[in-house]
Amino acid sequence: MLYVKAPAKINLTLDVLHKRPDNYHEIEMIMTTVDLADRIGLKATESGIYIESADRFVPNDSRNLAYQAAQLLKDTFNIKSGVIISLDKQIPVAAGLAGGSSDAAATLKGLNQLWQLNLSLDELAELGAKIGSDVSFCVYGGTALAKGRGEIIQELPAPPNCWVILAKPTIGVSTAEVYGAFDARKAEHPNTQEMIQALSDGDYNAMCANLGNALESVTLNLYPEVAQIKEQMKKFGADAVLMSGSGPTVFGLVQQEARIPRIYNGLRGFCAEVYAVRLIGEREPLA
């Protein structure tokens, strides 16, 4: 069995610029990886693709992005052998943390090794773009500016060291519904260039000041539970708070470790899924 780590991501910025002729939205966002990860196990078989997971919310068929990743490699390179993909889920499902996309990226990287395809990260990222908009970033990991549908990736410096508190309410958010209700003229657009400058300078305060998500106001309006978590996280003492992706997960940045217990325990009072993790922020080399 070959094991691959599939880390979650958070959005330091997320801007939606306009709707494209292909009905996707043109986006510009800065993402970074955090130390909350699924564990992907890959075992060669004679044929077929099989998904194993103890999480009942994880599909075990072609709806699963890891399945799609394996199928894409099989079809592209005429691979006859099969694989059993074991998903040990630690990242909450449908949380705005790219859990499914990261599983797909880890599957691409693991099968690249298992099936001895010798593909580069760039080649794997190009394949990943065919599966989903966050998969290319997840292939690279680290910290990056993503443009287009998310497939145009520019590596950025890792953020300053800090803790990240993640809190996911027990609701699902429809990404299609959020994008459908989005109005670019009314949205509060983040300053992407200021965030890039903050990362280049290693300036924690500037990073906190420039967190921004153009989708946040839409989700907060549709799902009041998300707004409540955001307010509580601020009240308990996080340095800066933002929703990740289209939600519903909210994260807070914290530099002083001593503050973690108060924020964590306070949120656990009314939110079942709360995590205190570190930023990774650096790319991991291809195995």
C-alpha positions as CSV (number, residue, x, y, z in Angstrom):
1,M,0.0,0.0,0.0
2,L,1.3,3.4,-1.0
3,Y,0.2,6.3,1.2
4,V,-0.1,10.0,0.2
5,K,-1.0,13.0,2.3
6,A,-3.9,15.2,1.1
7,P,-3.8,18.5,3.0
8,A,-6.7,21.0,3.3
9,K,-6.5,24.5,2.0
10,I,-7.9,27.9,3.1
11,N,-8.5,31.0,1.0
12,L,-6.5,34.1,2.2
13,T,-8.3,35.9,-0.6
14,L,-11.1,35.0,-3.0
15,D,-12.2,37.4,-5.7
16,V,-14.9,36.7,-8.4
17,L,-14.3,39.0,-11.3
18,H,-17.0,38.1,-13.9
19,K,-18.9,35.3,-15.6
20,R,-17.1,33.8,-18.6
21,P,-18.6,32.7,-21.9
22,D,-18.2,29.0,-20.8
23,N,-20.5,29.8,-17.8
24,Y,-17.6,29.4,-15.3
25,H,-16.6,32.4,-13.2
26,E,-13.3,34.2,-13.6
27,I,-11.7,34.0,-10.2
28,E,-8.5,35.3,-8.6
29,M,-7.6,33.8,-5.2
30,I,-4.7,33.2,-2.9
31,M,-4.7,29.8,-1.2
32,T,-2.4,28.1,1.3
33,T,-2.3,24.6,2.8
34,V,-2.9,23.8,6.4
35,D,-1.9,20.8,8.6
36,L,-5.3,19.1,8.4
37,A,-5.1,16.3,5.9
38,D,-6.8,13.2,4.6
39,R,-4.6,10.1,4.1
40,I,-4.9,8.3,0.8
41,G,-3.9,4.7,0.5
42,L,-3.3,3.2,-3.0
43,K,-3.1,-0.5,-3.7
44,A,-2.6,-2.0,-7.2
45,T,-5.2,-4.5,-8.5
46,E,-5.5,-6.3,-11.8
47,S,-8.3,-4.1,-13.0
48,G,-11.0,-1.6,-12.0
49,I,-11.1,1.4,-9.6
50,Y,-12.4,0.8,-6.1
51,I,-13.0,3.5,-3.4
52,E,-13.0,2.5,0.3
53,S,-14.0,5.0,3.0
54,A,-15.6,4.7,6.5
55,D,-17.2,8.1,5.9
56,R,-20.8,7.6,4.7
57,F,-20.9,11.0,3.0
58,V,-18.0,10.0,0.7
59,P,-19.3,8.6,-2.6
60,N,-17.6,5.3,-3.7
61,D,-18.2,5.7,-7.4
62,S,-17.4,8.0,-10.3
63,R,-18.8,11.0,-8.4
64,N,-15.7,10.8,-6.2
65,L,-12.9,13.1,-7.4
66,A,-10.2,10.6,-6.4
67,Y,-12.0,8.0,-8.6
68,Q,-12.1,10.6,-11.5
69,A,-8.4,11.2,-11.0
70,A,-7.6,7.4,-11.4
71,Q,-9.9,7.1,-14.3
72,L,-8.3,10.1,-16.1
73,L,-4.8,8.6,-15.7
74,K,-6.1,5.2,-16.9
75,D,-7.8,6.7,-20.0
76,T,-4.9,9.1,-20.8
77,F,-2.1,6.6,-20.6
78,N,-4.0,3.4,-21.4
79,I,-3.3,1.8,-18.1
80,K,-4.8,-1.7,-17.9
81,S,-4.2,-2.3,-14.2
82,G,-6.5,-1.1,-11.5
83,V,-6.4,0.4,-8.0
84,I,-8.0,0.3,-4.6
85,I,-8.2,3.9,-3.2
86,S,-8.6,4.0,0.6
87,L,-9.7,7.4,1.9
88,D,-9.0,8.1,5.6
89,K,-11.0,11.3,5.8
90,Q,-9.9,14.0,8.3
91,I,-11.0,17.1,6.3
92,P,-14.7,17.8,6.7
93,V,-16.8,17.0,3.6
94,A,-18.3,19.9,1.6
95,A,-16.6,22.4,3.8
96,G,-14.8,24.9,1.5
97,L,-11.5,23.3,2.4
98,A,-10.9,21.4,-0.9
99,G,-11.0,18.0,0.7
100,G,-12.2,16.2,-2.5
101,S,-9.9,18.2,-4.7
102,S,-6.9,17.4,-2.4
103,D,-7.9,13.7,-2.5
104,A,-7.9,13.8,-6.3
105,A,-4.5,15.6,-6.4
106,A,-3.0,13.1,-3.9
107,T,-4.4,10.2,-6.1
108,L,-2.7,11.7,-9.2
109,K,0.6,12.0,-7.4
110,G,0.4,8.6,-5.8
111,L,-0.6,6.8,-9.0
112,N,2.1,8.7,-10.9
113,Q,4.5,6.8,-8.6
114,L,2.6,3.5,-8.4
115,W,2.2,3.2,-12.2
116,Q,5.6,4.7,-12.9
117,L,4.3,7.4,-15.2
118,N,7.2,9.9,-14.4
119,L,5.0,12.9,-14.9
120,S,6.1,16.3,-13.6
121,L,4.1,18.4,-11.2
122,D,3.2,20.7,-14.0
123,E,1.9,17.8,-16.1
124,L,-0.1,16.5,-13.1
125,A,-1.6,19.9,-12.4
126,E,-2.6,20.2,-16.1
127,L,-4.5,16.9,-15.8
128,G,-5.9,18.0,-12.4
129,A,-7.6,21.0,-14.1
130,K,-9.8,18.6,-16.0
131,I,-11.2,17.2,-12.8
132,G,-12.0,20.4,-10.8
133,S,-11.0,24.0,-10.3
134,D,-9.0,23.5,-7.0
135,V,-7.2,20.3,-8.1
136,S,-4.3,22.1,-9.9
137,F,-3.5,24.1,-6.7
138,C,-3.7,20.9,-4.6
139,V,-1.2,19.1,-6.8
140,Y,1.3,21.9,-6.1
141,G,0.3,22.7,-2.5
142,G,2.1,25.4,-0.6
143,T,0.9,29.0,-1.2
144,A,-0.2,30.3,-4.6
145,L,-2.3,32.8,-6.6
146,A,-4.8,31.0,-8.7
147,K,-6.5,32.6,-11.7
148,G,-8.9,31.6,-14.5
149,R,-11.1,28.8,-13.2
150,G,-8.4,28.2,-10.6
151,E,-6.0,26.3,-13.0
152,I,-3.5,29.2,-13.6
153,I,-1.1,28.9,-10.7
154,Q,1.6,31.3,-9.5
155,E,3.7,30.2,-6.5
156,L,3.9,32.7,-3.6
157,P,6.0,32.9,-0.5
158,A,4.6,31.0,2.5
159,P,2.7,33.0,5.1
160,P,4.2,34.0,8.4
161,N,3.9,31.2,11.0
162,C,0.7,31.1,12.9
163,W,-2.2,28.9,14.1
164,V,-5.4,28.4,12.2
165,I,-8.7,27.7,14.0
166,L,-11.2,26.0,11.7
167,A,-14.9,25.8,12.5
168,K,-17.5,24.0,10.3
169,P,-21.2,24.2,11.2
170,T,-23.4,21.2,10.7
171,I,-24.8,22.5,7.4
172,G,-24.0,22.1,3.8
173,V,-23.6,25.0,1.5
174,S,-24.5,24.9,-2.2
175,T,-21.6,26.4,-4.2
176,A,-23.9,26.8,-7.2
177,E,-26.5,28.6,-5.0
178,V,-23.8,31.0,-3.7
179,Y,-22.4,31.8,-7.1
180,G,-25.9,32.1,-8.5
181,A,-26.7,34.8,-5.9
182,F,-23.4,36.6,-6.3
183,D,-23.4,40.1,-7.8
184,A,-20.0,41.4,-8.7
185,R,-21.2,45.1,-8.5
186,K,-22.3,44.7,-4.9
187,A,-19.5,42.5,-3.7
188,E,-16.6,43.6,-1.5
189,H,-13.6,42.7,-3.5
190,P,-10.3,41.8,-1.7
191,N,-7.1,43.5,-2.5
192,T,-5.1,40.6,-4.0
193,Q,-2.0,42.7,-4.7
194,E,-1.8,43.9,-1.1
195,M,-2.0,40.3,0.2
196,I,0.8,39.3,-2.2
197,Q,2.9,42.2,-0.8
198,A,2.1,41.1,2.8
199,L,3.3,37.5,2.0
200,S,6.4,38.8,0.3
201,D,7.2,41.0,3.3
202,G,6.4,38.2,5.8
203,D,4.1,40.8,7.5
204,Y,1.5,39.0,9.7
205,N,-0.5,42.1,10.6
206,A,-0.8,43.1,6.9
207,M,-1.8,39.5,6.0
208,C,-4.6,39.7,8.6
209,A,-5.7,43.1,7.4
210,N,-6.0,42.0,3.8
211,L,-8.0,38.7,4.3
212,G,-11.0,38.9,2.0
213,N,-13.6,36.8,0.3
214,A,-16.0,38.2,-2.3
215,L,-18.4,35.3,-1.7
216,E,-18.6,35.7,2.1
217,S,-21.4,38.2,2.2
218,V,-23.6,36.0,0.0
219,T,-23.1,32.9,2.2
220,L,-23.5,34.9,5.4
221,N,-26.8,36.2,4.1
222,L,-28.0,32.7,3.0
223,Y,-26.7,30.9,6.1
224,P,-26.9,32.9,9.3
225,E,-25.1,30.1,11.2
226,V,-21.9,31.0,9.4
227,A,-22.2,34.6,10.4
228,Q,-22.7,33.5,14.0
229,I,-19.5,31.5,14.0
230,K,-17.6,34.3,12.5
231,E,-18.8,36.7,15.2
232,Q,-18.0,34.2,18.0
233,M,-14.5,33.6,16.7
234,K,-13.8,37.3,16.7
235,K,-15.2,37.6,20.2
236,F,-13.1,34.8,21.5
237,G,-9.9,36.6,20.3
238,A,-8.8,35.5,16.9
239,D,-6.5,38.1,15.1
240,A,-8.5,37.8,11.9
241,V,-11.4,35.8,10.7
242,L,-12.7,34.8,7.2
243,M,-14.9,32.2,5.5
244,S,-13.0,29.7,3.3
245,G,-14.1,29.1,-0.3
246,S,-17.9,29.3,-0.6
247,G,-18.2,28.1,3.0
248,P,-19.4,27.0,5.4
249,T,-16.1,26.7,7.2
250,V,-14.8,29.8,8.9
251,F,-11.1,30.1,9.9
252,G,-9.3,32.4,12.4
253,L,-5.7,33.3,12.4
254,V,-3.9,33.3,15.8
255,Q,-0.3,34.1,16.5
256,Q,-0.2,33.7,20.3
257,E,-0.6,30.0,21.1
258,A,-2.0,30.9,24.6
259,R,-5.2,32.1,23.0
260,I,-6.0,28.8,21.3
261,P,-7.8,27.1,24.2
262,R,-10.2,29.9,24.7
263,I,-11.2,30.2,21.1
264,Y,-11.2,26.4,20.5
265,N,-13.3,25.6,23.6
266,G,-15.6,28.6,23.1
267,L,-16.4,27.4,19.6
268,R,-16.8,23.8,20.6
269,G,-19.8,25.0,22.7
270,F,-22.0,25.3,19.7
271,C,-20.0,23.9,16.7
272,A,-19.2,20.2,16.6
273,E,-16.3,20.3,14.1
274,V,-13.5,22.6,15.4
275,Y,-9.8,22.2,14.6
276,A,-6.6,23.9,15.7
277,V,-3.9,23.4,13.1
278,R,-0.7,25.1,11.8
279,L,-0.2,26.6,8.4
280,I,2.0,24.5,6.1
281,G,2.4,27.1,3.3
282,E,5.4,25.4,1.6
283,R,5.3,23.2,-1.4
284,E,6.2,19.5,-0.8
285,P,8.5,18.0,-3.5
286,L,7.1,15.3,-5.8
287,A,7.9,11.7,-4.6
